[in-house]
């Protein structure tokens, strides 16, 4: 679910204080993006939203979310919107977020 090696690398790269800021900003942005995901969106908008989520998730080690967003983005770009499971994206994010907060010591935004 979470790539903890990526988390350790990022903490080492930016330091603990900056990591906290990055993590908080990421969670705030993704919380907002999750509310914007619209099952009725056109394929281009869906692909753009999932691409944004994929990139942020990958940067912060939310591996399962990134993988799911990548598959959804690909499906949207291929016009297969019926294969994009927004409820699953939201479920995986919620579970990943809770796990990350519990294990990382990051203060929830």
Buried (B, 14 or more C-beta within 10 A) or exposed (E): EBBEEBBEEBBEEEEEEEBBEBBBEBBEBBBEBBEEBEEEBEBEBBBBBBBBBBEBBBEBBBBBBBBBBBBBBBBBBEEEBEEBBBEEBBEBBEBBBEBBBEEBEBEEE
